[in-house]
Amino acid sequence: MAKILVLYFSRNGATADMANYIARGVASVDGAEAVLRTVPDVSAVCEKTAESIPAHGAIYATLDDLKSCDGLALGSPTHFGNMAAPLKYFIDSTTEIWFSGALSGKPAGVFTSTGSMHGGQESTLLSMMLPLLHQGMLIVGLPSTEHALRETTSGGTPYGPSHVSTNHTGLSDHEKILCKALGARLAKTALRLKQA
Ligand SMILES: Cc1cc2nc3c(=O)[nH]c(=O)nc-3n(C[C@H](O)[C@H](O)[C@H](O)COP(=O)(O)O)c2cc1C
Protein backbone atom coordinates (compact mmCIF):
# COMPACT_ATOMS: atom_id res chain seq x y z
CA MET A 1 0.00 0.00 0.00
CA ALA A 2 1.29 3.49 -0.85
CA LYS A 3 0.19 6.31 1.43
CA ILE A 4 0.04 9.77 -0.17
CA LEU A 5 -0.16 12.66 2.27
CA VAL A 6 -2.24 15.55 0.87
CA LEU A 7 -1.11 18.40 3.10
CA TYR A 8 -2.56 21.87 2.61
CA PHE A 9 -3.51 25.19 4.13
CA SER A 10 -6.76 26.85 3.09
CA ARG A 11 -8.34 29.93 4.62
CA ASN A 12 -11.48 30.11 2.48
CA GLY A 13 -11.88 26.59 1.13
CA ALA A 14 -10.60 26.79 -2.47
CA THR A 15 -7.30 24.98 -1.81
CA ALA A 16 -9.20 22.47 0.35
CA ASP A 17 -11.44 21.69 -2.65
CA MET A 18 -8.35 21.03 -4.74
CA ALA A 19 -6.96 18.75 -2.01
CA ASN A 20 -10.14 16.66 -2.13
CA TYR A 21 -9.84 16.15 -5.89
CA ILE A 22 -6.16 15.23 -5.54
CA ALA A 23 -7.19 12.66 -2.90
CA ARG A 24 -9.73 11.24 -5.36
CA GLY A 25 -6.97 10.85 -7.93
CA VAL A 26 -4.83 9.00 -5.38
CA ALA A 27 -7.74 6.71 -4.49
CA SER A 28 -8.30 5.87 -8.17
CA VAL A 29 -5.02 3.90 -8.17
CA ASP A 30 -5.12 0.32 -6.85
CA GLY A 31 -2.95 -0.07 -3.78
CA ALA A 32 -2.87 3.64 -2.93
CA GLU A 33 -4.60 5.63 -0.21
CA ALA A 34 -4.80 9.37 0.46
CA VAL A 35 -4.35 10.94 3.88
CA LEU A 36 -5.73 14.51 4.07
CA ARG A 37 -4.14 16.86 6.59
CA THR A 38 -4.12 20.61 7.14
CA VAL A 39 -2.16 23.07 9.29
CA PRO A 40 -3.46 25.71 11.74
CA ASP A 41 -3.46 29.40 10.89
CA VAL A 42 -0.76 31.58 12.48
CA SER A 43 -0.98 35.03 13.96
CA ALA A 44 1.57 37.84 14.21
CA VAL A 45 0.57 38.25 17.85
CA CYS A 46 -0.20 35.49 20.37
CA GLU A 47 -3.98 35.95 20.52
CA LYS A 48 -4.95 32.43 21.58
CA THR A 49 -3.99 28.81 21.12
CA ALA A 50 -5.87 26.94 18.38
CA GLU A 51 -7.95 23.88 19.27
CA SER A 52 -5.86 20.75 18.71
CA ILE A 53 -8.57 19.36 16.40
CA PRO A 54 -10.21 21.76 13.89
CA ALA A 55 -13.99 22.25 14.06
CA HIS A 56 -14.39 20.89 10.51
CA GLY A 57 -12.37 19.45 7.64
CA ALA A 58 -9.07 17.62 7.77
CA ILE A 59 -7.17 17.25 11.04
CA TYR A 60 -3.83 18.94 11.66
CA ALA A 61 -0.67 17.32 10.33
CA THR A 62 2.03 15.95 12.61
CA LEU A 63 5.65 15.12 11.83
CA ASP A 64 4.64 11.44 12.01
CA ASP A 65 2.33 12.01 9.02
CA LEU A 66 5.35 13.14 7.03
CA LYS A 67 7.58 10.32 8.28
CA SER A 68 5.04 7.62 7.39
CA CYS A 69 3.98 8.85 3.95
CA ASP A 70 5.21 7.37 0.66
CA GLY A 71 4.50 10.56 -1.29
CA LEU A 72 3.34 14.11 -0.69
CA ALA A 73 1.00 16.63 -2.35
CA LEU A 74 1.56 20.07 -0.83
CA GLY A 75 -1.05 22.79 -1.36
CA SER A 76 -1.41 26.45 -0.47
CA PRO A 77 -3.35 29.52 -1.55
CA THR A 78 -1.12 32.06 -3.26
CA HIS A 79 -0.33 34.86 -0.84
CA PHE A 80 1.63 37.61 -2.58
CA GLY A 81 3.06 35.21 -5.16
CA ASN A 82 4.21 32.70 -2.56
CA MET A 83 2.91 29.98 -0.26
CA ALA A 84 0.88 31.13 2.76
CA ALA A 85 2.72 31.67 6.05
CA PRO A 86 0.94 28.87 8.01
CA LEU A 87 2.21 26.22 5.61
CA LYS A 88 5.72 27.69 5.62
CA TYR A 89 5.57 27.78 9.43
CA PHE A 90 4.79 24.05 9.50
CA ILE A 91 7.54 23.28 6.98
CA ASP A 92 10.00 25.21 9.14
CA SER A 93 9.24 22.75 11.98
CA THR A 94 10.51 19.77 9.96
CA THR A 95 14.25 20.05 10.73
CA GLU A 96 14.22 16.62 12.41
CA ILE A 97 12.84 15.07 9.22
CA TRP A 98 15.34 16.98 7.09
CA PHE A 99 18.27 15.58 9.12
CA SER A 100 16.88 12.02 9.24
CA GLY A 101 16.21 11.93 5.48
CA ALA A 102 12.71 10.53 6.10
CA LEU A 103 11.30 12.22 2.97
CA SER A 104 14.34 11.65 0.78
CA GLY A 105 13.62 9.70 -2.42
CA LYS A 106 9.84 10.05 -2.10
CA PRO A 107 7.73 11.74 -4.83
CA ALA A 108 6.11 15.13 -4.19
CA GLY A 109 3.87 17.54 -6.10
CA VAL A 110 2.48 21.00 -5.38
CA PHE A 111 -0.81 22.82 -5.98
CA THR A 112 -2.18 26.32 -5.45
CA SER A 113 -5.25 28.52 -5.70
CA THR A 114 -5.16 32.22 -6.65
CA GLY A 115 -7.68 35.04 -6.66
CA SER A 116 -6.71 36.12 -10.17
CA MET A 117 -5.53 34.42 -13.35
CA HIS A 118 -2.12 36.08 -13.40
CA GLY A 119 -1.73 36.46 -9.65
CA GLY A 120 1.39 34.34 -9.25
CA GLN A 121 0.43 30.66 -9.59
CA GLU A 122 3.71 29.60 -11.16
CA SER A 123 5.89 31.56 -8.73
CA THR A 124 4.01 29.98 -5.81
CA LEU A 125 4.30 26.47 -7.23
CA LEU A 126 8.00 26.82 -8.03
CA SER A 127 8.82 28.27 -4.62
CA MET A 128 6.87 25.49 -2.89
CA MET A 129 9.19 22.98 -4.58
CA LEU A 130 12.30 24.46 -2.93
CA PRO A 131 11.88 23.06 0.62
CA LEU A 132 10.82 19.73 -0.90
CA LEU A 133 14.08 19.60 -2.86
CA HIS A 134 16.00 20.36 0.33
CA GLN A 135 14.21 17.37 1.88
CA GLY A 136 15.48 15.21 -1.01
CA MET A 137 12.05 14.66 -2.53
CA LEU A 138 11.53 13.80 -6.21
CA ILE A 139 9.34 16.46 -7.85
CA VAL A 140 6.40 15.28 -9.94
CA GLY A 141 4.59 17.77 -12.21
CA LEU A 142 1.98 17.43 -14.94
CA PRO A 143 2.99 16.26 -18.46
CA SER A 144 1.64 17.74 -21.70
CA THR A 145 -0.04 14.37 -22.41
CA GLU A 146 -2.70 15.59 -19.96
CA HIS A 147 -5.03 17.14 -22.55
CA ALA A 148 -6.65 19.38 -19.94
CA LEU A 149 -3.32 21.15 -19.57
CA ARG A 150 -3.53 22.38 -23.16
CA GLU A 151 -7.28 23.00 -23.20
CA THR A 152 -7.76 24.84 -19.91
CA THR A 153 -8.87 28.46 -19.89
CA SER A 154 -8.77 28.52 -16.08
CA GLY A 155 -6.07 26.99 -13.86
CA GLY A 156 -3.56 24.22 -14.59
CA THR A 157 0.20 24.37 -15.10
CA PRO A 158 3.03 21.92 -15.87
CA TYR A 159 4.38 22.69 -12.39
CA GLY A 160 1.23 21.42 -10.71
CA PRO A 161 -2.54 21.91 -10.61
CA SER A 162 -3.90 25.39 -9.92
CA HIS A 163 -7.28 27.04 -9.52
CA VAL A 164 -8.51 30.57 -10.19
CA SER A 165 -11.09 31.36 -7.53
CA THR A 166 -12.19 34.80 -8.83
CA ASN A 167 -15.82 33.93 -9.50
CA HIS A 168 -16.30 31.58 -6.52
CA THR A 169 -17.89 29.04 -8.87
CA GLY A 170 -15.73 26.15 -7.66
CA LEU A 171 -13.15 24.25 -9.65
CA SER A 172 -13.56 24.13 -13.44
CA ASP A 173 -13.73 20.69 -15.10
CA HIS A 174 -10.16 21.09 -16.38
CA GLU A 175 -8.91 22.04 -12.92
CA LYS A 176 -10.61 18.98 -11.40
CA ILE A 177 -9.09 16.68 -14.05
CA LEU A 178 -5.60 18.07 -13.39
CA CYS A 179 -5.96 17.73 -9.61
CA LYS A 180 -6.96 14.10 -10.03
CA ALA A 181 -4.10 13.58 -12.52
CA LEU A 182 -1.52 14.78 -9.99
CA GLY A 183 -2.97 12.51 -7.29
CA ALA A 184 -2.88 9.48 -9.61
CA ARG A 185 0.65 10.32 -10.80
CA LEU A 186 1.97 10.61 -7.27
CA ALA A 187 0.30 7.34 -6.28
CA LYS A 188 1.65 5.41 -9.29
CA THR A 189 5.15 6.86 -8.81
CA ALA A 190 5.16 6.04 -5.09
CA LEU A 191 4.05 2.46 -5.77
CA ARG A 192 6.77 1.98 -8.41
CA LEU A 193 9.44 3.43 -6.12
CA LYS A 194 8.31 1.18 -3.25
CA GLN A 195 8.50 -1.88 -5.50
CA ALA A 196 11.92 -0.97 -6.94
C1 LIG B 1 -2.84 37.74 2.31
C2 LIG B 1 -3.36 37.34 0.97
C3 LIG B 1 -2.55 37.49 -0.15
C4 LIG B 1 -3.01 37.10 -1.41
N1 LIG B 1 -2.18 37.24 -2.48
C5 LIG B 1 -2.63 36.88 -3.71
C6 LIG B 1 -1.77 36.98 -4.84
O1 LIG B 1 -0.60 37.33 -4.75
N2 LIG B 1 -2.28 36.66 -6.07
C7 LIG B 1 -3.58 36.24 -6.23
O2 LIG B 1 -4.01 36.00 -7.34
N3 LIG B 1 -4.40 36.09 -5.15
C8 LIG B 1 -3.96 36.39 -3.91
N4 LIG B 1 -4.77 36.22 -2.82
C9 LIG B 1 -6.08 35.56 -3.01
C10 LIG B 1 -6.01 34.05 -2.71
O3 LIG B 1 -4.87 33.45 -3.30
C11 LIG B 1 -7.24 33.34 -3.26
O4 LIG B 1 -8.41 33.92 -2.75
C12 LIG B 1 -7.22 31.85 -2.98
O5 LIG B 1 -8.12 31.21 -3.86
C13 LIG B 1 -7.60 31.53 -1.53
O6 LIG B 1 -7.50 30.15 -1.30
P1 LIG B 1 -8.23 29.49 -0.05
O7 LIG B 1 -9.72 29.58 -0.32
O8 LIG B 1 -7.76 28.07 -0.04
O9 LIG B 1 -7.82 30.22 1.18
C14 LIG B 1 -4.33 36.57 -1.57
C15 LIG B 1 -5.14 36.42 -0.42
C16 LIG B 1 -4.65 36.79 0.83
C17 LIG B 1 -5.54 36.61 2.03
Ligand as a Chemical Component Dictionary entry (heavy atoms), coordinates in Angstrom:
data_LIG
# 
_chem_comp.id                   LIG 
_chem_comp.type                 NON-POLYMER 
_chem_comp.pdbx_formal_charge   0 
_chem_comp.three_letter_code    LIG 
# 
loop_
_chem_comp_atom.comp_id 
_chem_comp_atom.atom_id 
_chem_comp_atom.alt_atom_id 
_chem_comp_atom.type_symbol 
_chem_comp_atom.charge 
_chem_comp_atom.model_Cartn_x 
_chem_comp_atom.model_Cartn_y 
_chem_comp_atom.model_Cartn_z 
_chem_comp_atom.pdbx_ordinal 
LIG C1  C1  C 0 -2.839 37.742 2.313  1  
LIG C2  C2  C 0 -3.355 37.335 0.967  2  
LIG C3  C3  C 0 -2.552 37.488 -0.151 3  
LIG C4  C4  C 0 -3.011 37.105 -1.412 4  
LIG N1  N1  N 0 -2.184 37.242 -2.481 5  
LIG C5  C5  C 0 -2.630 36.884 -3.710 6  
LIG C6  C6  C 0 -1.773 36.980 -4.843 7  
LIG O1  O1  O 0 -0.598 37.326 -4.752 8  
LIG N2  N2  N 0 -2.279 36.660 -6.068 9  
LIG C7  C7  C 0 -3.585 36.244 -6.228 10 
LIG O2  O2  O 0 -4.010 35.996 -7.343 11 
LIG N3  N3  N 0 -4.403 36.094 -5.149 12 
LIG C8  C8  C 0 -3.957 36.390 -3.909 13 
LIG N4  N4  N 0 -4.769 36.224 -2.819 14 
LIG C9  C9  C 0 -6.085 35.560 -3.013 15 
LIG C10 C10 C 0 -6.009 34.050 -2.706 16 
LIG O3  O3  O 0 -4.872 33.446 -3.300 17 
LIG C11 C11 C 0 -7.240 33.344 -3.259 18 
LIG O4  O4  O 0 -8.409 33.915 -2.749 19 
LIG C12 C12 C 0 -7.222 31.849 -2.980 20 
LIG O5  O5  O 0 -8.115 31.212 -3.858 21 
LIG C13 C13 C 0 -7.600 31.528 -1.526 22 
LIG O6  O6  O 0 -7.503 30.146 -1.296 23 
LIG P1  P1  P 0 -8.230 29.488 -0.049 24 
LIG O7  O7  O 0 -9.720 29.577 -0.316 25 
LIG O8  O8  O 0 -7.761 28.067 -0.045 26 
LIG O9  O9  O 0 -7.819 30.223 1.183  27 
LIG C14 C14 C 0 -4.330 36.572 -1.571 28 
LIG C15 C15 C 0 -5.137 36.422 -0.421 29 
LIG C16 C16 C 0 -4.651 36.793 0.826  30 
LIG C17 C17 C 0 -5.545 36.610 2.032  31 
# 
loop_
_chem_comp_bond.comp_id 
_chem_comp_bond.atom_id_1 
_chem_comp_bond.atom_id_2 
_chem_comp_bond.value_order 
_chem_comp_bond.pdbx_ordinal 
LIG C1  C2  SING 1  
LIG C2  C3  SING 2  
LIG C2  C16 DOUB 3  
LIG C3  C4  DOUB 4  
LIG C4  N1  SING 5  
LIG C4  C14 SING 6  
LIG N1  C5  DOUB 7  
LIG C5  C6  SING 8  
LIG C5  C8  SING 9  
LIG C6  O1  DOUB 10 
LIG C6  N2  SING 11 
LIG N2  C7  SING 12 
LIG C7  O2  DOUB 13 
LIG C7  N3  SING 14 
LIG N3  C8  DOUB 15 
LIG C8  N4  SING 16 
LIG N4  C9  SING 17 
LIG N4  C14 SING 18 
LIG C9  C10 SING 19 
LIG C10 O3  SING 20 
LIG C10 C11 SING 21 
LIG C11 O4  SING 22 
LIG C11 C12 SING 23 
LIG C12 O5  SING 24 
LIG C12 C13 SING 25 
LIG C13 O6  SING 26 
LIG O6  P1  SING 27 
LIG P1  O7  DOUB 28 
LIG P1  O8  SING 29 
LIG P1  O9  SING 30 
LIG C14 C15 DOUB 31 
LIG C15 C16 SING 32 
LIG C16 C17 SING 33 
# 
